[in-house]
């Protein structure tokens, strides 16, 4: 794994913790995309920032950590863990800890051209209602 890619991923995880959705979008190509759990892709930095904002609003104390980075025949996989308290509007105030990964295609400029994010949505919904410890 190159130091450059490793540093990129660490900065990307830190951007998710920043409460600044544009800082997440800056890691994507201008017409890059992100899709979550096979949902419709958010295309372009403004749409990506909107996706990031939704998580940042739900979890004002959100921390995203890099678990590992894998490069294989599928591409580059950023494995992460999100922890936070669901204290955003309408939130139940429950602690959430969910892990997942993003499968990336990186463009020639070293930016994310496409991200396909995956996590256990049923477990996520359960934690939003009951918390991670229940």
Secondary structure, 3 states (H helix, E strand, C coil): CCHHHHHHHHHHHHHHCCCCHHHHHCCEEEEEEEEECCCCCEECHHHHHHHHHHHHHHCCCCEEEEEEEEEECCEEEEEEEEEEECCCCCCCCCEEEEEEEEEEEECCCCCEEEEEEEECHHHHHHHHHHCCCC
